[in-house]
Amino acid sequence: YTEQAGRQRQFLDDASHQLKTPLAVLKTQLDYALRESDPQEVREVLLSMHEGVDRAIRMTSQMLALARVRDSLDTQVWQDSAPVDLGAVVNELVRDLWPVIRERRIDLEVMPPDTPLYVHGVAWLLQEALRNVLDNAIRYCPQQGTVAISLVRLDDTTGQIVVEDNGPGMSEEDRQKAGTRFRRGKAGKHLPGSGLGLAIVSTILQMHQARMVLEPGERLKGLRVRLVFTLNLTP
């Protein structure tokens, strides 16, 4: 109970701290728009407010996702873990994000493994982790950019999901500090986001005794994210 209460307090503190400023900015912009008579000025303010609302929505969604992930440690969710086909997780997520992929005209490459890769875990948690990685790749690569997803068996007991893009990548300092809550790298300073995506990924991977490796892209020259798992040999 004490741990759960602590997490609830942490969530409320985070929400209060992270949403206070953007809501204050939106209120200021709204007041300005109501006083302004020039339609072009009003339109520009509304566009700016639209971006602010997008950022607030994304931040709130990711804070809720992180709280849900942490709560799952103390509930029946983790006890109901089972063998999960990583290829099926990837395929379902690609179908889910296909409208965004098409809208940004992303060239998406999916390379399946030679044999299925199974891990012991919770399917929706693994999909949440991969969703954050793939969503970052889609948002940070340019319009009509390229994102590649590959599933690779490294040996009899280890496999990985690799997501690579042709975006700006991350500096070595940003890669080392990735996963810190609310910290955003230089490449994401001017894009909607909360700095929680990789924190969610790290938390889920720790639950699955897996790890995340961030490195410069090899083929696409952007960012290469490797999610490395211990395989469950039988489904």
C-alpha positions, 0 to 999 in steps of 0.5 A: 500500500505504501509503495502504491501511495508513493507512486500516486503521489509521484504521479500527482507531483509530475502532473502538477509540475509538467502541466502547470506551465503549458496550461498557463501559456494556453490561457495567455494565448487565449486571452490575447486571441480574444483581444485581437481583431486582426484575423491573421493574428488570431489564426497564428495564435490558434495554430500555436495553441493547437500545438500546445494542446497537442503537447499537453495531450501527449504528455498527459497520455504518457504520464498515464501510460507510465503510471499504468506500467508501474501499477502493473508490477503490483497487480494480476497483470504481471502474474498473467504473463505468457509467451509472446511472439515479438513478430506478432507484436510488431505487426499489430503495432504497424497496423495500429500506426499505419494512418500516421505512417501514411500521413507522413509518407514514411517508407517503412521496412519490416524485416521478420526473423527467420524463425519466430522470436518468443519472450515471456512477458505481457503482450500489451506492455511490450507493445507499449514499449515498442510503440514509444520507440516506433512513434519516436522514429516516425516523428523525428525522421523527415517527411518521406523519410525511412524507418526500418524494423528488423527482428533478429535472433542473435543466438539460441537464447537472445533476440532483438527488435531493431528500429532505425530511422534516417532522422537527426539521431541523438548525441552521445550525451543524449543517448547516455541520459535517455530514459530520464523522466521528462528529459528531452534530447536536442533533436526533440526540443521543438517537437511535441513530446513529454520526455517520457517515451524512453522512460516508459520503454526502460521501465517495461524492459526492466520488468522483462529482464531486457535492455535498450541500446541506443546507438548511431544508425548503421544503414540509415544514419539516424538513430538505431534502437535495439531492444534486446530480450532473453528468448523463451525457447518454446511458445 
